[in-house]
């Protein structure tokens, strides 16, 4: 039976996208599967070969048995593409978790790239958290300042009572203290962000990938 190339392409796309959740195979994909191509795609993306068991369960529903030998042949080819220093670096830099799939002979080279790449990812992750912290503080400051303006308008209103003014003054002072500490937090996060950016740039500068 000739292979439908559009189905073959869809299946390869699915195999490549496993980590994004594309693991279910329908009847057409099972029937027209190029198991060697799927195995190669899985390995080249750092996916564990145990994923074949999921394919087997999916295809059993359609009375199709995956070609394990063809899959493993492709998988071994894919490992040669994946288990390199450069591949390890970009895999780690993207925050992907290494599943120990590289053969012993290739793993050391892969980890030489993966470890510094993952360090960069971790630094970048901290930087993202710090940026969010600054953004959140600035957002809270804007909200509080708006609240202060409203209370100041009420404070000078002819409708406010002495008791209202006393309470409003107390609340406005409290809001200014809140702004002060939020500004301190934001400044601290900005300083840490600069430090992390410097660390990131320094590490990146020493790498040649």
C-alpha positions in Angstrom: 0.0 0.0 0.0 1.6 3.4 -1.0 2.2 5.8 1.8 0.1 9.0 1.7 2.8 11.7 2.1 0.5 14.2 3.7 -0.3 11.6 6.4 3.4 10.8 6.7 4.2 14.5 7.2 1.5 14.8 9.8 2.8 11.9 11.7 6.4 13.2 11.7 5.0 16.6 12.9 3.2 14.8 15.7 6.3 12.8 16.7 8.4 16.0 16.8 5.7 17.7 18.9 5.3 15.0 21.5 6.6 17.2 24.3 3.8 19.6 23.4 1.2 16.9 24.0 0.9 15.4 20.5 1.0 11.7 21.5 -2.3 10.3 20.4 -2.3 8.5 17.0 -5.4 8.0 15.0 -6.2 5.1 12.6 -4.6 6.7 9.5 -1.5 7.6 11.3 -1.1 4.1 12.7 -1.7 2.5 9.3 0.6 4.7 7.3 3.3 5.1 10.0 6.9 5.2 9.0 8.2 3.8 12.3 11.8 4.4 11.5 11.1 8.1 10.7 9.1 8.4 14.0 11.9 6.9 16.0 14.4 9.2 14.5 12.2 12.2 15.2 11.6 11.2 18.8 15.3 10.7 19.5 16.4 13.9 17.8 14.0 15.8 20.1 15.2 14.2 23.2 12.1 12.1 23.8 12.5 8.7 25.6 12.0 5.6 23.5 9.4 4.4 26.0 7.0 6.6 24.0 6.7 3.7 21.6 4.5 2.0 24.3 2.0 4.9 24.0 2.0 4.5 20.2 1.4 0.7 20.7 -1.6 1.4 22.9 -3.0 3.9 20.5 -2.6 1.7 17.5 -3.9 -1.4 19.2 -7.3 0.2 19.0 -7.0 0.0 15.2 -5.5 -3.5 15.1 -2.1 -2.1 14.1 1.2 -3.2 15.8 4.1 -0.7 15.6 7.3 -2.0 14.0 9.5 -1.9 17.1 12.7 -2.8 15.2 12.2 0.0 12.6 11.4 2.4 15.4 14.6 1.5 17.2 16.7 1.8 14.1 15.4 5.3 13.6 15.8 6.1 17.2 19.5 5.2 17.2 20.0 7.4 14.2 18.2 10.2 15.9 20.4 9.8 19.0 23.4 10.6 16.8 21.8 13.9 15.9 20.7 14.7 19.4 23.6 13.6 21.5 26.0 16.3 20.5 27.5 19.3 22.4 25.6 21.9 20.4 22.3 20.0 20.6 22.8 19.6 24.3 23.4 23.3 24.8 20.2 24.4 23.0 18.2 21.6 24.7 19.3 22.9 28.1 19.0 26.5 27.2 15.3 25.9 26.3 14.8 24.5 29.8 14.2 20.9 28.6 14.8 18.0 31.0 17.4 15.5 29.9 16.0 12.0 30.2 19.4 10.1 30.1 18.8 8.7 26.6 22.3 9.3 25.2 24.6 6.2 24.9 27.6 6.3 27.3 30.0 7.1 24.4 28.1 10.2 23.5 26.6 11.4 26.8 29.7 13.2 28.0 29.8 15.4 24.9 26.1 16.1 25.2 26.3 17.1 28.9 29.3 19.4 28.1 26.7 21.4 26.2 23.6 20.7 28.2 24.9 21.7 31.6 25.9 25.3 30.7 22.8 25.6 28.5 20.6 24.7 31.4 22.5 27.1 33.7 21.6 29.9 31.3 18.0 28.8 31.3 17.9 28.9 35.1 19.4 32.4 35.2 16.9 33.5 32.5 14.1 32.0 34.6 15.1 34.0 37.6 15.3 37.1 35.4 11.8 36.5 34.3 10.6 36.3 37.9 12.4 39.5 38.7 10.8 41.3 35.8 7.4 40.2 36.9 8.2 41.3 40.4 9.1 44.8 39.2 6.0 45.0 37.0 3.7 43.9 39.8 5.2 46.5 42.2 4.7 49.2 39.6 1.2 48.1 39.0 0.4 48.2 42.7 1.9 51.6 43.0 -0.2 53.0 40.2 -3.4 51.5 41.9 -2.5 53.0 45.3 -1.7 56.4 43.8 -5.1 56.4 42.1 -6.7 55.5 45.5 -4.7 58.3 47.2 -6.0 60.9 44.6 -9.6 59.8 45.2 -9.2 60.1 49.0 -7.5 63.5 48.7 -10.4 64.7 46.7 -12.8 63.4 49.4 -10.6 64.9 52.1 -11.1 68.5 50.7 -14.7 67.9 49.9 -17.3 70.0 51.7 -19.2 66.8 52.3 -16.5 65.2 54.4 -16.9 65.3 58.2 -14.0 65.9 60.7 -14.1 62.2 61.4 -13.9 61.5 57.7 -10.9 63.7 57.4 -9.1 62.2 60.3 -9.6 58.7 58.9 -8.7 59.7 55.3 -5.4 61.4 56.5 -4.5 58.2 58.4 -5.3 56.0 55.3 -3.4 58.3 53.0 -0.3 58.1 55.2 -0.6 54.4 55.2 -0.8 54.3 51.4 2.3 56.4 51.1 4.1 53.9 53.4 2.9 51.1 51.1 4.2 52.9 48.1 7.6 53.4 49.8 8.0 49.7 50.5 6.8 48.7 47.0 9.4 51.1 45.5 12.0 49.5 47.7 11.0 46.0 46.5 11.0 47.2 42.9 14.4 48.7 43.2 15.8 45.6 44.9 14.4 43.5 42.1 15.9 45.8 39.4 19.3 45.6 41.1 19.1 41.8 41.2 18.0 41.8 37.6 21.1 43.7 36.5 23.2 41.3 38.4 21.6 38.3 36.8 21.8 39.9 33.3 25.5 40.5 33.9 25.9 36.9 35.0 24.0 35.7 31.9 26.0 37.8 29.5 29.3 36.7 31.1 28.4 33.0 30.8 27.1 33.3 27.3 30.3 35.2 26.2 32.5 32.2 27.3 30.5 29.7 25.2 31.0 28.9 21.5 27.9 27.1 20.4 
